[in-house]
Amino acid sequence: MSNKVNVDGALLFEQPFARVPYEAYRKVFRTSQRYIERELGAVQITSGELAKQAKANYDPSSALNSIDSMIGRVEGLKRKLSDLNETSAAATQNVMRARFNHIAELESFQSRDDPSFSRWADKRIDRWLVDWALRNGRESTARKLAEEKHIEELVDIELFSDIRRIESALRQHSCTEALAWCSENKAALRKTKNTLEFDLRLQEYIELVRAQKKVEAIAYSKKYLVAWQDSHFKQIHRAMALLAFPPPSAFGPYKRLYDLDSWESLVHAFRLAVYNLNALPTEPLLHLALYGGLASLKLPMCYDAAHAKNADCPVCDAHGLGILAKEVPWSHHVNSTIVCALSGKIMDEDNPPMMFPNGYVYSRAALENIKGKDGKVTCQRTDMTCDFSALRKVFIS
């Protein structure tokens, strides 16, 4: 079995690790682009007007004021871009650099026995533990672990802090924060054909109708819902009918629109949109890694009560990882690996399998350890005792 580091396999887990800071830097870039387009656009308009005035009689003092205004805009733009770089861009670049350097270390490891690889793998486990804590609302635990392990730049604490803040607002029946997030990521949501913004707008309209603010609801629908009529006409049509069915008299599909459980659906839809945007899996990375390991070990014998459990097999632990293993498929091995039921060690040419007269097989090393002074060994399953010389070596083809 090769002891070489599987770089390609390790990188499968690292896509979101690099994607999150990349998306954060894209936001910084779009913000700076808006600043430049707005300020330089105004400068171009002013310079164009000055060019027209230069062909005719013009007031020099007015021209100087226009030039001063353009200089002021350019200086203001420079200041905004400088502040943006100091507050967001530089920090995001540092995070990207730290993460890419961390990934690049994989190429330098010669084998999995390399102590440097063990330290790298330990750091990866720490990252996955922080990710699990953040996904399960344990932000203070995640921050403390990241600080103790010095991996603040390698985890997404700020991203999950924003997710938690917006989800908290949604659970308090406020769409303002989520709509602001949709505005910041409008292009990406449109590209993936995500309808989160429409769902939020529809919920705000429903809340206006629920409060019997019909005039405001109609105005709101004209401003925000009509734009979605090409793709969501049926939903808008049904929502407009709510004006005739207040909550006490609503029935069928109209009653479902008033259901307060829709807020929890919005929380789920928002989190899914964030995960898709940042290439984050819906399951914690720790779970995915465990699923992969358990799927390679899971065998029918692990759940067969008639066979003794292997103490070194995590799938055989019925009260621990064995519960998680129930969700993964059975392992598929092209070449079988035989493990001794006594020692849990692999039986091979250096530790061959030895068979009792009753057909039960154990490894030679394990049987030598339990051999008595009289040269006899006992089968741990049937209590059959025989001379060690009566055992037969089993050859596996």
C-alpha positions in Angstrom: 0.0 0.0 0.0 1.5 3.3 -1.1 2.4 5.8 1.7 2.5 8.7 -0.7 0.3 11.7 0.2 -2.8 11.8 -2.0 -2.7 15.4 -3.0 -5.6 15.2 -5.4 -7.8 13.6 -2.8 -6.9 16.2 -0.2 -7.7 19.0 -2.5 -11.2 17.8 -3.0 -12.0 19.1 0.5 -10.2 22.4 -0.1 -12.4 24.1 -2.8 -14.5 26.1 -0.3 -11.3 26.8 1.7 -10.0 28.9 -1.3 -13.4 30.0 -2.6 -14.7 32.0 0.4 -11.9 34.6 0.5 -12.1 34.8 -3.3 -15.8 35.7 -3.1 -15.0 38.3 -0.4 -12.3 39.9 -2.6 -14.8 40.0 -5.5 -17.1 42.0 -3.3 -14.3 44.4 -2.6 -13.5 44.7 -6.3 -17.2 45.4 -7.1 -17.3 48.1 -4.5 -14.2 49.8 -5.8 -15.6 49.5 -9.3 -18.8 51.3 -8.3 -16.8 54.1 -6.7 -14.7 54.5 -9.8 -17.6 54.4 -12.2 -19.6 56.9 -10.2 -16.8 59.5 -9.6 -15.0 59.2 -12.9 -18.4 59.3 -14.7 -19.1 62.6 -13.0 -15.6 63.9 -13.9 -16.2 62.9 -17.6 -19.5 64.8 -17.7 -18.0 67.9 -16.2 -15.0 67.8 -18.6 -17.3 67.4 -21.5 -19.3 70.4 -20.5 -16.0 72.4 -20.1 -15.0 71.3 -23.6 -18.2 72.7 -25.0 -17.9 75.9 -23.1 -14.3 76.4 -24.4 -15.7 76.7 -28.0 -17.8 79.6 -26.9 -17.6 82.5 -24.5 -17.3 81.1 -21.0 -16.8 82.4 -17.5 -13.2 81.6 -16.3 -14.3 81.6 -12.6 -17.0 79.0 -13.5 -14.4 76.9 -15.3 -12.1 77.0 -12.3 -14.9 76.0 -10.0 -15.6 73.0 -12.3 -12.0 72.0 -12.4 -11.8 72.3 -8.6 -14.9 70.1 -8.4 -13.3 67.4 -10.6 -10.1 67.5 -8.6 -12.1 67.2 -5.4 -13.9 64.1 -6.8 -10.7 62.5 -7.9 -9.1 63.1 -4.5 -12.3 61.8 -2.8 -12.1 58.7 -5.0 -8.5 58.1 -4.1 -9.3 58.4 -0.4 -12.3 56.0 -0.6 -10.2 53.4 -2.5 -7.4 53.8 0.0 -9.8 53.3 3.0 -11.3 50.3 1.2 -7.9 48.8 0.7 -6.9 49.3 4.3 -10.1 48.0 5.8 -11.1 45.1 3.5 -8.8 44.5 0.5 -5.5 44.1 2.4 -7.0 41.8 5.0 -8.7 39.6 2.4 -5.5 39.4 0.4 -3.7 38.3 3.6 -6.3 35.6 4.1 -6.0 34.4 0.5 -2.2 34.3 0.7 -2.2 32.3 4.0 -4.7 29.8 2.6 -2.9 29.3 -0.7 0.4 28.8 1.1 -1.3 26.3 3.4 -2.6 24.3 0.4 0.8 24.6 -1.4 2.5 22.8 1.5 0.9 19.5 0.4 3.2 19.4 -2.6 6.3 19.4 -0.3 5.4 16.2 1.7 7.2 13.1 0.6 5.0 10.6 2.5 2.3 10.4 5.2 5.0 9.5 7.7 6.6 12.9 7.3 6.2 14.8 10.7 5.4 18.0 8.8 2.4 16.2 7.1 1.2 15.1 10.5 1.2 18.7 11.7 -0.5 19.9 8.5 -3.2 17.2 9.0 -3.7 18.2 12.6 -4.3 21.8 11.5 -6.8 20.6 9.0 -8.7 18.7 11.7 -8.7 21.9 13.8 -10.2 23.8 10.8 -12.9 21.2 10.4 -13.7 21.3 14.1 -14.1 25.1 13.8 -16.3 24.7 10.8 -18.5 22.2 12.7 -18.8 24.6 15.6 -19.7 27.5 13.4 -22.4 25.5 11.6 -24.0 24.5 14.8 -24.1 27.9 16.4 -21.2 27.6 18.7 -19.4 30.7 17.6 -17.6 31.5 20.9 -16.2 28.0 20.9 -15.0 28.3 17.3 -13.3 31.6 18.0 -11.5 30.3 21.1 -10.3 27.2 19.2 -9.1 29.3 16.3 -7.2 31.6 18.6 -5.6 28.8 20.5 -4.5 27.0 17.3 -3.5 30.3 15.5 -5.7 29.5 12.5 -7.8 32.7 12.4 -6.9 33.2 8.7 -7.7 29.6 7.8 -11.4 29.6 9.0 -14.5 31.5 8.0 -15.7 32.9 11.3 -16.8 36.2 9.9 -18.8 34.6 7.1 -20.7 32.4 9.5 -21.1 35.3 11.9 -22.9 37.2 9.1 -25.0 34.1 8.3 -26.0 33.8 12.0 -26.9 37.6 12.2 -29.1 37.5 9.1 -30.7 34.2 10.1 -31.5 35.7 13.5 -33.2 38.6 11.8 -35.3 36.3 9.7 -36.4 34.4 12.7 -37.5 37.7 14.2 -39.6 38.2 11.0 -37.3 40.9 9.4 -36.2 40.6 5.8 -34.1 43.8 5.7 -30.7 42.2 6.4 -31.3 39.3 4.0 -32.5 41.7 1.2 -29.3 43.8 1.8 -27.3 40.6 1.3 -29.2 39.9 -1.9 -28.4 43.4 -3.2 -24.7 42.8 -2.6 -24.8 39.5 -4.4 -27.4 40.3 -7.1 -25.2 39.4 -10.0 -24.2 36.0 -8.6 -27.8 35.2 -7.6 -29.0 36.1 -11.0 -26.4 33.9 -12.7 -27.4 30.9 -10.6 -31.1 31.7 -11.1 -31.7 31.9 -7.4 -35.1 33.2 -6.3 -34.3 34.1 -2.7 -34.9 37.8 -3.3 -38.4 37.1 -4.7 -39.2 34.8 -1.8 -38.2 37.6 0.6 -40.2 40.2 -1.2 -43.2 37.9 -1.3 -42.9 37.4 2.5 -42.8 41.1 3.2 -45.9 41.6 1.0 -47.7 38.8 3.0 -46.8 40.4 6.3 -48.4 43.7 5.0 -51.5 41.9 4.1 -51.5 40.0 7.4 -51.4 43.4 9.2 -54.4 44.6 7.0 -52.3 47.3 5.4 -53.8 46.7 2.0 -52.9 50.0 0.4 -49.2 49.6 1.4 -49.4 46.0 0.2 -50.6 47.0 -3.2 -48.0 49.7 -3.6 -45.3 47.2 -2.4 -46.4 44.6 -5.0 -46.3 47.1 -7.8 -42.8 48.2 -6.8 -41.2 44.8 -6.1 -43.3 41.9 -7.3 -44.4 42.9 -10.7 -40.8 42.7 -11.9 -40.9 39.0 -11.3 -44.2 38.3 -13.1 -42.5 36.5 -16.1 -41.1 33.7 -13.9 -43.5 33.8 -10.9 -46.8 34.8 -12.3 -48.8 32.1 -10.5 -47.3 32.8 -7.2 -48.0 36.6 -7.6 -51.5 35.9 -8.7 -52.2 33.8 -5.7 -50.6 36.3 -3.4 -52.7 39.1 -4.7 -55.8 37.1 -3.8 -54.8 37.3 -0.2 -56.2 40.9 -0.2 -59.6 39.2 -0.3 -58.8 36.6 2.3 -57.5 37.9 5.7 -55.9 35.4 8.0 -59.1 34.4 9.9 -61.0 33.5 6.7 -58.1 32.1 4.6 -58.3 28.4 3.5 -56.3 26.0 1.4 -53.3 27.5 -0.5 -54.1 31.0 1.0 -53.9 29.7 4.5 -50.5 28.1 3.7 -49.2 31.5 2.5 -50.0 32.9 6.0 -48.2 30.0 7.7 -45.4 31.3 10.0 -43.3 28.2 9.2 -42.4 30.0 5.9 -39.9 32.1 7.9 -38.0 29.0 8.8 -38.1 28.0 5.1 -36.6 31.4 4.3 -33.8 30.7 6.8 -33.0 27.4 5.1 -33.2 29.0 1.6 -30.8 31.8 2.7 -28.3 29.5 4.1 -28.4 27.3 1.0 -27.9 30.4 -1.2 -24.8 31.4 0.9 -23.4 27.9 0.7 -23.9 27.7 -3.1 -22.3 31.1 -3.6 -19.2 30.1 -1.7 -19.0 26.5 -2.9 -19.6 25.3 0.7 -21.1 21.8 1.2 -24.3 21.7 3.1 -22.8 19.1 5.5 -19.9 20.0 7.8 -16.5 19.1 6.3 -15.8 17.0 9.4 -18.9 14.8 8.6 -17.8 14.4 4.9 -14.4 13.3 6.0 -15.9 10.8 8.5 -18.4 9.6 5.8 -15.5 8.8 3.5 -13.5 6.9 6.1 -16.5 5.0 7.4 -17.7 4.0 3.9 -14.3 2.4 3.3 -14.6 0.3 6.5 -18.3 -0.6 6.6 -19.0 -4.3 6.2 -22.1 -6.5 6.9 -20.1 -8.2 9.7 -20.0 -4.9 11.6 -23.7 -5.2 12.2 -23.9 -9.0 12.5 -24.7 -9.8 16.2 -23.4 -13.4 15.7 -19.8 -12.2 15.1 -17.5 -10.6 17.6 -16.9 -7.0 17.1 -13.4 -5.6 16.2 -12.3 -3.3 18.9 -10.3 -1.2 16.4 -13.1 -0.8 13.9 -15.1 2.5 14.4 -18.1 1.0 12.5 -18.4 -1.8 15.1 -18.9 0.8 17.8 -22.7 0.7 18.0 -22.9 3.7 20.4 -20.4 5.9 18.6 -19.4 6.3 15.0 -21.4 3.2 14.1 -24.5 5.3 14.3 -23.1 7.8 11.7 -21.9 4.8 9.6 -25.5 3.7 9.1 -25.9 6.6 6.6 -23.1 5.5 4.3 -23.0 2.7 1.7 -21.2 -0.6 2.2 -17.5 -0.5 1.3 -16.4 -2.0 -2.0 -13.0 -3.7 -2.0 -11.5 -5.0 -5.2 -8.8 -6.8 -3.2 -10.0 -8.3 0.1 -8.1 -7.5 3.4 -8.4 -10.1 6.1 -8.3 -8.7 9.7 -7.7 -10.9 12.8 -10.6 -11.0 15.1 -8.3 -11.2 18.1 -5.7 -8.5 17.5 -7.4 -6.4 14.8 -4.2 -6.6 12.7 -4.1 -7.3 9.0 -3.2 -10.9 8.1 -0.7 -11.1 5.3 2.5 -13.1 4.4 4.3 -11.6 7.4 1.4 -12.5 9.8 -0.4 -15.4 8.1 -3.8 -16.7 9.0 -3.9 -19.9 11.0 -7.0 -22.2 11.0 -8.3 -24.3 13.9 -9.6 -27.8 13.2 -13.1 -26.3 13.6 -12.5 -23.8 10.7 -12.1 -20.6 12.7 -9.1 -18.5 11.6 -6.9 -16.1 13.5 -3.5 -14.5 12.9 -0.3 -16.3 13.8 1.0 -13.4 15.9 -2.2 -13.3 18.0 -2.2 -17.1 18.5 1.4 -17.1 19.6 0.6 -14.4 22.2 -2.2 -16.6 23.8 -0.3 -19.9 23.5 0.0 -21.7 26.8 3.2 -23.1 28.2 2.0 -26.5 27.2 1.9 -25.4 23.5 -1.9 -25.4 23.4 -4.2 -22.6 22.1 -7.9 -22.0 22.6 -10.4 -20.7 20.0 -11.9 -17.6 21.5 -15.3 -18.2 19.8 -15.9 -21.9 20.5 -13.5 -22.6 23.5 -12.0 -25.5 21.5 -8.4 -26.2 22.6 -5.7 -27.9 20.5 -2.0 -28.1 20.0 -0.4 -25.2 18.2 1.1 -27.7 15.8 -2.5 -28.8 14.9 -3.2 -25.4 13.3 -3.1 -25.2 9.6 -1.7 -22.2 7.7 -4.2 -20.7 5.3 -3.1 -19.5 1.9 -5.1 -16.7 0.2 -5.2 -16.5 -3.6 
